[in-house]
Amino acid sequence: MPEAEVSLRLAGYLTELPGFGGHVDVAIDGASVKVHGEEVFNISGYLLANRWQLVTADAKSRNTWAATYRRDNATMRVHSQSGVGDVEAIVSGRRVVAECKKGPLVRKPGSPEYPLLTAAIGQALLFRASAEDIILAAVPDTPAFQRIAFEWRERPRLKASGIQIVLVSRTGAVSGLSQIDAQTMETDAATNAVKTAGPY
């Protein structure tokens, strides 16, 4: 599954969550859409097929898909700006920021899933984020990524970082995202306070 597809499917999922703030930003690297001049993912076609209607094109961009779209009560801005999360939205008053990576949907030699998920987590660690932000490392939902995610989610250092590994399926489902609500926010804040205070 191409990186752009992972990002757009995750963004679409967020727009359906209770408490969605109404707008989501999706940053797409143009190099991930075309490889050796060949288009590997049709962004405009995907958006059209999923009922996203063009509202305003980005006149400053050379990419025809760079624009703001609307579906029902949600808007989505698709752009190619660097240095930001691949997906950013507000849900239940909390900022959700995701680093997304591509991944094979069928088993391939060399287990490329390990370096892909490692890169997603590493980049997510560098986000300019506050303690209240929800930080995600998103990859395709495949048996290989499922096995890695199941193991890595229990690693103490990953737990301490607060980064959530989420798996994005072509069915539209997303797994691994904790419930986002005010209670979660209060719990996280209390946990962070304890960690800051230390054991003494």
C-alpha positions as CSV (number, residue, x, y, z in Angstrom):
1,M,0.0,0.0,0.0
2,P,1.5,3.4,-1.0
3,E,2.3,5.9,1.7
4,A,-0.2,8.4,0.2
5,E,-3.0,5.8,0.5
6,V,-2.1,5.1,4.1
7,S,-2.3,8.8,4.9
8,L,-5.6,9.4,3.1
9,R,-7.3,6.4,4.6
10,L,-6.2,7.4,8.1
11,A,-7.4,10.9,7.5
12,G,-10.8,9.7,6.3
13,Y,-11.1,7.5,9.3
14,L,-10.4,10.4,11.7
15,T,-13.2,12.4,10.0
16,E,-15.7,9.8,11.1
17,L,-14.7,9.8,14.8
18,P,-16.9,11.4,17.4
19,G,-15.5,14.8,18.3
20,F,-13.7,15.3,15.0
21,G,-12.9,19.0,14.7
22,G,-14.1,19.4,11.1
23,H,-10.8,19.7,9.2
24,V,-7.8,17.4,8.5
25,D,-4.5,18.2,6.8
26,V,-2.7,15.5,4.7
27,A,0.9,16.1,3.6
28,I,2.0,14.0,0.7
29,D,5.5,13.6,-0.7
30,G,5.2,13.9,-4.5
31,A,8.1,11.4,-4.8
32,S,5.9,8.7,-3.1
33,V,3.2,9.1,-5.7
34,K,5.4,8.7,-8.8
35,V,8.4,6.3,-9.0
36,H,10.6,6.6,-12.1
37,G,7.9,8.7,-13.7
38,E,5.3,6.1,-13.2
39,E,2.2,6.9,-11.1
40,V,1.9,4.4,-8.2
41,F,-1.2,5.9,-6.6
42,N,-3.9,8.1,-8.2
43,I,-4.8,10.6,-5.5
44,S,-7.4,12.4,-7.4
45,G,-9.1,9.2,-8.4
46,Y,-9.0,7.9,-4.8
47,L,-10.6,11.1,-3.4
48,L,-13.3,11.1,-6.1
49,A,-14.1,7.4,-5.4
50,N,-14.5,8.2,-1.7
51,R,-16.8,11.1,-2.2
52,W,-14.3,13.9,-1.5
53,Q,-15.3,16.9,-3.6
54,L,-12.9,19.5,-4.8
55,V,-13.5,22.9,-3.2
56,T,-10.4,25.0,-3.8
57,A,-7.3,24.1,-5.8
58,D,-3.8,25.2,-4.6
59,A,-2.8,27.6,-7.3
60,K,0.8,27.7,-6.0
61,S,1.3,23.9,-6.3
62,R,2.4,22.0,-9.4
63,N,0.5,19.0,-8.2
64,T,-3.1,18.8,-9.5
65,W,-4.2,16.9,-6.4
66,A,-3.0,19.7,-4.0
67,A,-6.3,21.3,-2.9
68,T,-9.0,21.5,-0.3
69,Y,-11.8,18.9,-0.5
70,R,-15.1,18.4,1.3
71,R,-17.1,15.3,2.3
72,D,-20.3,15.9,4.2
73,N,-19.3,18.2,7.1
74,A,-15.5,17.5,6.9
75,T,-12.8,19.3,4.9
76,M,-9.5,17.9,4.0
77,R,-6.5,19.9,2.7
78,V,-4.0,17.8,0.7
79,H,-0.6,19.5,0.3
80,S,3.1,18.7,-0.1
81,Q,4.6,20.8,2.6
82,S,7.5,19.2,4.4
83,G,8.4,19.3,8.1
84,V,4.8,18.6,9.3
85,G,2.9,15.4,10.2
86,D,1.6,13.4,7.3
87,V,-1.9,13.6,8.9
88,E,-3.0,16.3,11.4
89,A,-6.4,16.8,12.8
90,I,-8.2,17.8,16.0
91,V,-10.4,15.1,17.7
92,S,-12.2,15.8,20.9
93,G,-10.0,18.9,21.5
94,R,-6.7,17.0,21.1
95,R,-4.3,17.3,18.2
96,V,-3.7,14.1,16.4
97,V,-0.4,13.9,14.4
98,A,0.6,10.9,12.3
99,E,3.7,9.7,10.5
100,C,2.7,7.3,7.8
101,K,4.7,4.7,5.9
102,K,4.0,2.5,2.9
103,G,4.2,-1.3,3.1
104,P,3.7,-4.5,1.1
105,L,0.4,-6.1,1.3
106,V,1.9,-9.5,0.5
107,R,4.9,-11.2,2.1
108,K,8.3,-10.1,0.6
109,P,11.8,-11.3,1.3
110,G,13.9,-9.2,3.6
111,S,11.1,-8.2,5.9
112,P,10.8,-4.6,4.8
113,E,8.2,-4.0,7.5
114,Y,10.8,-3.7,10.3
115,P,12.7,-0.7,8.8
116,L,9.5,1.0,7.6
117,L,7.9,0.9,11.0
118,T,11.2,1.8,12.7
119,A,11.4,4.9,10.5
120,A,7.8,5.9,11.2
121,I,8.4,5.7,15.0
122,G,11.7,7.6,14.7
123,Q,10.2,10.4,12.8
124,A,7.2,10.6,15.1
125,L,9.5,11.1,18.0
126,L,10.8,14.3,16.4
127,F,7.4,15.9,16.0
128,R,7.0,19.3,17.7
129,A,4.3,18.0,20.0
130,S,2.9,18.8,23.4
131,A,2.0,16.3,26.1
132,E,-1.6,16.5,25.1
133,D,-1.1,15.6,21.5
134,I,-1.8,12.1,20.2
135,I,1.2,10.9,18.2
136,L,0.7,8.0,15.7
137,A,3.0,5.8,13.6
138,A,0.8,4.5,10.8
139,V,1.4,1.5,8.5
140,P,-0.7,-0.8,6.4
141,D,-2.7,-3.5,8.2
142,T,-1.0,-6.7,7.2
143,P,-0.1,-9.9,9.1
144,A,3.5,-8.9,9.1
145,F,2.9,-5.5,10.5
146,Q,0.3,-7.0,13.0
147,R,3.0,-9.3,14.5
148,I,5.5,-6.5,14.8
149,A,3.0,-4.0,16.3
150,F,1.8,-6.6,18.8
151,E,5.3,-7.1,20.1
152,W,6.6,-3.5,19.9
153,R,3.6,-2.0,21.7
154,E,4.7,-3.7,24.8
155,R,8.3,-2.3,24.7
156,P,8.8,0.0,27.7
157,R,10.5,2.7,25.8
158,L,7.8,2.9,23.2
159,K,5.1,3.0,25.9
160,A,7.0,5.8,27.6
161,S,7.1,7.8,24.4
162,G,3.3,7.7,24.1
163,I,3.5,6.9,20.4
164,Q,0.7,4.7,19.2
165,I,1.3,2.2,16.4
166,V,-1.9,2.1,14.2
167,L,-2.6,-0.2,11.3
168,V,-4.6,1.1,8.3
169,S,-6.7,-1.3,6.3
170,R,-8.1,-1.0,2.8
171,T,-11.5,-1.8,4.2
172,G,-11.4,1.6,5.9
173,A,-10.7,0.2,9.4
174,V,-7.9,1.5,11.6
175,S,-6.7,-0.5,14.6
176,G,-4.5,0.4,17.5
177,L,-5.8,3.9,18.1
178,S,-6.8,4.5,21.7
179,Q,-10.0,6.2,22.5
180,I,-9.6,9.9,22.3
181,D,-11.7,11.8,24.8
182,A,-11.4,14.2,27.7
183,Q,-11.0,11.3,30.2
184,T,-8.1,9.9,28.2
185,M,-6.5,13.4,28.2
186,E,-6.8,13.7,32.0
187,T,-5.4,10.2,32.5
188,D,-2.4,11.0,30.2
189,A,-1.8,14.3,32.0
190,A,-1.8,12.6,35.4
191,T,0.6,9.9,34.1
192,N,3.0,12.5,32.7
193,A,2.9,14.4,36.0
194,V,3.9,11.2,37.9
195,K,6.7,10.5,35.5
196,T,7.9,14.1,35.8
197,A,7.8,14.0,39.6
198,G,9.9,10.8,39.7
199,P,9.9,8.1,42.3
200,Y,11.4,10.2,45.1
